[in-house]
Amino acid sequence: MSALELTSLLSGGDRRSIADSKRVRALVEKDRSLVAQLAGLTKEKNWLVALRAVDLLEKLAHDHPVWIEPHKKIFIGPLAESDKWEIRLQIVRALPLFNWTPAQRKRAEAILLENVKFPQAFVRAWALDSLATFSQANPKLKRSVNRYLNEFERSPSRALQARARQIRLRLAH
């Protein structure tokens, strides 16, 4: 399968649509060599194709982290600065799934600290969730995590309040 064929499967619809993402995932799971082509699609000019590629890489990283590991820099590269909240959401969700060098980890932590203040609530919630995960290996982050947990608990957003409760429960165990 060519990158052009994958692009075609990931094209169409609007930001709420996943196009033929399920089919692409099935194809990649049958032929892991397609991961490299999927990673290449994160640079696609059509931001919906790039979004769907990033989304698939994040989902695949849960089940096949070794497959995605060679392409993990995608998540700390230029896409982390996207003006599209949907792309940022996938970035912040993926960051804790990988082992990072110290320099890469510093970049990943900076991305999370930036996104915990992002205007879109889903991005903020997942950024704090991931930051809390990172704080388990880096105690210096605990102060920031606690500050944002307190802020989220006082937020008028029920989603942020709920995420704060879930994070506190997880950190307590």
SERO-4910 file (N, C-alpha, C, O; in steps of 0.05 Angstrom, whole numbers):
BEGIN
 pado doro    nc1    nc2    nc3   cac1   cac2   cac3    cc1    cc2    cc3    oc1    oc2    oc3
  Met    A     17    -24      0      0      0      0     18     25      0     37     26     15
  Ser    A     11     43    -17     27     68    -19     17     89      0     -5     88     11
  Ala    A     35    109      4     27    132     21      3    146      9    -14    156     23
  Leu    A      2    147    -18    -21    160    -31    -47    145    -25    -68    158    -20
  Glu    A    -46    119    -25    -70    103    -18    -78    108     11   -102    110     18
  Leu    A    -58    109     29    -64    115     57    -76    142     60    -95    146     75
  Thr    A    -65    162     46    -76    189     46   -105    189     37   -121    203     50
  Ser    A   -111    175     17   -138    173      7   -157    162     28   -179    172     31
  Leu    A   -148    142     42   -165    130     63   -169    149     87   -189    147    100
  Leu    A   -150    166     92   -152    185    114   -163    212    107   -165    230    123
  Ser    A   -171    215     82   -182    240     72   -212    241     74   -225    220     76
  Gly    A   -223    265     72   -252    268     71   -264    273     98   -252    269    119
  Gly    A   -289    282     96   -304    288    121   -295    314    134   -281    331    121
  Asp    A   -303    317    159   -295    341    174   -280    333    198   -272    310    202
  Arg    A   -275    352    216   -258    347    239   -270    327    259   -255    316    275
  Arg    A   -296    321    257   -308    301    275   -307    273    262   -312    254    276
  Ser    A   -300    272    237   -299    246    223   -272    233    225   -252    247    227
  Ile    A   -272    207    225   -246    193    225   -240    181    198   -220    166    195
  Ala    A   -256    187    178   -253    176    151   -251    146    152   -267    133    165
  Asp    A   -230    134    140   -227    105    140   -204     97    159   -189     79    153
  Ser    A   -202    111    182   -181    106    201   -180     77    211   -159     66    215
  Lys    A   -204     66    215   -205     38    225   -193     19    205   -179      0    212
  Arg    A   -198     24    180   -186      7    159   -156     10    158   -142     -9    155
  Val    A   -147     35    160   -118     40    160   -105     26    184    -84     14    181
  Arg    A   -117     28    207   -106     14    230   -104    -16    226    -84    -29    232
  Ala    A   -125    -28    215   -125    -57    209   -102    -63    189    -89    -84    192
  Leu    A    -99    -47    169    -77    -51    149    -50    -50    163    -32    -66    157
  Val    A    -46    -30    180    -20    -27    194    -15    -50    212      7    -60    214
  Glu    A    -36    -60    226    -32    -82    244    -26   -108    229    -14   -126    240
  Lys    A    -34   -110    204    -27   -133    188      1   -130    176     15   -150    171
  Asp    A      9   -105    171     35   -100    158     48    -76    172     44    -53    164
  Arg    A     64    -82    192     75    -61    209     95    -43    193    102    -21    203
  Ser    A    103    -51    170    120    -34    154    105     -8    145    118     11    137
  Leu    A     79     -8    147     63     15    140     65     37    161     57     60    155
  Val    A     76     31    184     79     52    205     95     75    195     89     98    200
  Ala    A    117     69    180    134     91    170    118    109    151    121    133    152
  Gln    A    101     97    134     85    114    116     65    130    131     60    153    125
  Leu    A     53    118    152     34    132    168     47    155    183     36    177    184
  Ala    A     71    151    193     87    172    206     92    195    186     91    218    194
  Gly    A     98    188    162    103    208    141     78    225    136     81    249    129
  Leu    A     55    214    140     30    229    135     25    250    156      7    267    152
  Thr    A     40    250    178     36    271    198     46    298    188     41    319    200
  Lys    A     60    298    165     70    323    152     52    331    129     58    351    115
  Glu    A     30    317    125     12    322    103      0    351    106     -6    360    128
  Lys    A     -2    365     83    -13    392     83    -42    393     92    -51    412    105
  Asn    A    -57    372     85    -84    370     94    -84    363    123    -77    340    131
  Trp    A    -91    382    140    -88    378    169   -106    355    180    -99    343    200
  Leu    A   -128    349    166   -144    327    175   -130    300    171   -133    282    187
  Val    A   -116    298    149   -100    274    144    -78    272    165    -74    250    177
  Ala    A    -64    294    170    -43    294    191    -55    287    218    -43    271    233
  Leu    A    -78    298    225    -91    292    250    -97    263    253    -91    250    273
  Arg    A   -109    252    232   -116    223    233    -92    205    235    -92    184    248
  Ala    A    -70    213    222    -45    198    224    -34    199    252    -26    179    263
  Val    A    -34    223    264    -24    226    292    -42    210    311    -32    196    329
  Asp    A    -68    212    307    -87    197    323    -81    167    322    -81    153    342
  Leu    A    -77    157    298    -71    128    294    -45    120    307    -43     99    320
  Leu    A    -25    137    305      1    131    317     -2    130    348      9    113    361
  Glu    A    -18    149    359    -22    149    388    -37    123    396    -29    110    416
  Lys    A    -57    116    381    -72     91    388    -55     66    385    -56     49    402
  Leu    A    -39     65    364    -22     42    360      0     41    381      9     19    389
  Ala    A      8     64    392     29     64    412     20     50    438     36     40    453
  His    A     -6     50    443    -17     36    466    -13      6    464     -5     -7    483
  Asp    A    -18     -4    440    -17    -33    436     10    -43    425     18    -66    430
  His    A     24    -26    410     49    -34    397     70    -12    401     79     -1    381
  Pro    A     78     -6    425     96     17    430    123     13    414    135     33    406
  Val    A    132    -11    411    157    -16    397    155     -7    368    175      2    357
  Trp    A    132    -10    356    128     -2    328    130     28    325    141     38    305
  Ile    A    120     43    344    118     72    342    143     86    353    150    108    345
  Glu    A    158     72    370    182     84    383    201     97    363    211    119    369
  Pro    A    207     85    340    225     99    321    215    125    310    230    141    299
  His    A    189    130    314    176    154    303    167    173    325    152    192    319
  Lys    A    174    168    349    164    183    372    170    213    371    156    229    384
  Lys    A    191    221    357    199    249    356    177    266    343    177    290    346
  Ile    A    159    253    328    136    267    317    121    282    339    111    304    334
  Phe    A    119    269    362    103    280    384    117    303    399    104    317    414
  Ile    A    142    308    394    156    330    407    166    350    386    181    369    393
  Gly    A    158    346    361    167    364    340    147    386    335    132    393    353
  Pro    A    147    397    310    130    420    304    100    416    308     86    435    313
  Leu    A     90    391    306     62    387    310     53    395    338     29    401    343
  Ala    A     71    394    357     64    402    385     56    431    387     44    440    407
  Glu    A     63    447    366     56    475    366     32    481    348     26    504    342
  Ser    A     18    460    340     -4    463    321    -25    482    332    -30    484    356
  Asp    A    -38    496    314    -61    513    322    -87    498    323   -108    509    330
  Lys    A    -85    472    317   -109    455    318   -109    439    345    -91    424    351
  Trp    A   -130    444    361   -131    431    387   -132    400    385   -122    386    402
  Glu    A   -144    391    363   -147    362    360   -119    348    357   -115    326    367
  Ile    A   -101    362    344    -73    351    341    -59    353    368    -46    334    376
  Arg    A    -62    376    382    -49    378    408    -59    357    427    -44    347    444
  Leu    A    -85    351    425    -96    330    443    -82    303    439    -74    290    459
  Gln    A    -78    295    414    -64    270    409    -35    271    419    -24    252    429
  Ile    A    -22    294    416      6    298    425      7    293    455     23    277    464
  Val    A     -9    308    470     -7    306    499    -15    278    510     -5    269    530
  Arg    A    -33    265    496    -40    238    504    -18    218    499    -15    198    514
  Ala    A     -2    223    478     19    203    470     45    206    486     59    186    490
  Leu    A     51    229    496     77    234    508     85    214    530    108    206    530
  Pro    A     67    206    548     76    188    569     80    159    559     89    142    575
  Leu    A     73    153    535     75    126    524    103    118    516    108     94    510
  Phe    A    122    137    517    148    131    506    170    136    527    167    150    546
  Asn    A    193    123    522    217    128    537    232    150    522    236    148    498
  Trp    A    239    171    537    252    194    525    281    197    536    286    190    559
  Thr    A    298    207    519    325    215    529    320    239    548    299    251    547
  Pro    A    340    246    564    335    269    582    328    295    567    310    310    576
  Ala    A    340    301    545    334    325    529    306    323    518    291    342    518
  Gln    A    298    300    507    272    296    496    251    298    518    229    309    514
  Arg    A    257    286    541    238    287    564    233    316    572    211    324    579
  Lys    A    254    332    573    252    360    580    233    374    560    216    390    568
  Arg    A    236    368    534    218    380    514    190    370    518    171    386    516
  Ala    A    186    344    523    159    333    528    146    347    552    122    353    551
  Glu    A    161    350    573    150    364    597    143    392    591    122    402    600
  Ala    A    159    406    575    153    434    567    127    435    551    111    453    554
  Ile    A    123    416    533     99    414    517     74    411    535     54    424    531
  Leu    A     77    394    555     55    389    573     49    414    590     26    421    594
  Leu    A     70    427    600     66    451    616     53    473    600     37    489    610
  Glu    A     60    475    574     47    495    557     18    488    552      1    505    553
  Asn    A     12    462    548    -15    454    541    -34    453    564    -58    452    561
  Val    A    -24    452    588    -41    452    612    -55    479    615    -74    482    630
  Lys    A    -45    498    599    -58    525    599    -72    531    573    -82    553    568
  Phe    A    -74    511    555    -86    515    529   -116    521    532   -128    510    551
  Pro    A   -128    537    515   -156    545    518   -176    521    517   -196    522    531
  Gln    A   -170    501    502   -189    479    499   -187    460    523   -165    450    530
  Ala    A   -209    455    536   -210    439    561   -199    411    558   -185    401    575
  Phe    A   -206    397    536   -196    370    532   -166    369    531   -153    351    543
  Val    A   -154    388    517   -125    389    516   -113    394    543    -94    381    551
  Arg    A   -125    413    558   -115    419    585   -117    395    603    -98    389    618
  Ala    A   -140    381    602   -144    358    620   -124    336    614   -112    325    633
  Trp    A   -120    330    589   -101    308    582    -72    317    586    -56    300    593
  Ala    A    -66    342    582    -39    352    588    -33    348    617    -11    339    624
  Leu    A    -52    355    635    -47    352    664    -45    322    671    -28    315    687
  Asp    A    -62    306    659    -60    277    664    -33    266    657    -21    251    672
  Ser    A    -23    274    633      4    265    625     26    277    642     45    263    648
  Leu    A     23    302    650     42    315    667     44    300    694     65    297    705
  Ala    A     21    292    704     20    277    729     35    250    726     50    242    744
  Thr    A     32    238    703     47    213    698     77    219    698     93    204    710
  Phe    A     85    240    685    113    248    684    124    254    712    147    250    718
  Ser    A    107    266    729    115    274    756    123    251    773    137    254    793
  Gln    A    114    227    766    121    204    782    151    197    779    163    185    797
  Ala    A    163    205    756    191    201    752    207    226    757    232    225    760
  Asn    A    194    249    758    207    275    762    193    290    784    174    305    779
  Pro    A    202    287    809    189    300    831    187    330    829    171    343    842
  Lys    A    205    343    813    204    372    810    177    381    797    170    404    800
  Leu    A    164    363    783    139    370    770    115    369    789     94    379    783
  Lys    A    118    356    812     96    352    831     83    378    840     59    380    843
  Arg    A     99    399    845     88    425    853     70    436    831     48    445    837
  Ser    A     79    435    806     62    445    784     37    428    782     15    439    778
  Val    A     40    402    784     16    384    781     -4    391    803    -28    394    798
  Asn    A      5    394    828    -13    401    850    -27    428    846    -50    431    851
  Arg    A    -12    447    836    -23    474    831    -45    472    810    -67    483    814
  Tyr    A    -40    457    789    -60    455    768    -84    437    777   -107    442    769
  Leu    A    -79    417    793   -101    401    804   -119    419    821   -144    418    818
  Asn    A   -108    436    837   -124    455    853   -140    473    835   -164    478    840
  Glu    A   -127    483    814   -140    501    795   -163    487    781   -185    498    778
  Phe    A   -158    463    772   -179    447    758   -203    441    776   -226    442    768
  Glu    A   -197    435    802   -218    429    820   -237    453    825   -260    449    831
  Arg    A   -226    477    822   -242    502    826   -254    512    800   -269    531    799
  Ser    A   -248    498    778   -257    507    752   -287    503    749   -298    485    761
  Pro    A   -301    520    734   -329    516    728   -333    492    709   -356    483    706
  Ser    A   -312    483    697   -314    460    678   -315    434    693   -297    426    708
  Arg    A   -338    420    690   -340    393    703   -320    373    692   -311    356    707
  Ala    A   -313    376    667   -293    358    655   -266    361    669   -253    342    675
  Leu    A   -258    386    674   -233    391    688   -234    382    717   -215    371    728
  Gln    A   -257    386    730   -260    377    757   -258    346    759   -244    335    776
  Ala    A   -271    333    740   -271    303    740   -243    293    735   -234    274    747
  Arg    A   -229    306    716   -201    297    710   -183    301    734   -167    283    740
  Ala    A   -187    323    748   -171    328    772   -176    306    793   -157    296    805
  Arg    A   -201    298    797   -207    277    816   -194    250    808   -182    236    824
  Gln    A   -196    244    782   -184    219    772   -153    219    776   -142    199    784
  Ile    A   -141    241    770   -112    243    773   -104    240    802    -86    225    809
  Arg    A   -118    254    820   -112    252    849   -114    223    858    -97    213    873
  Leu    A   -136    209    850   -139    181    858   -116    164    848   -105    148    862
  Arg    A   -108    168    823    -86    153    811    -60    158    826    -45    139    831
  Leu    A    -55    183    832    -30    190    846    -29    180    875     -8    176    886
  Ala    A    -53    176    887    -54    167    914    -47    137    917    -41    128    939
  His    A    -47    123    895    -42     94    896    -14     87    888     -6     64    888
***
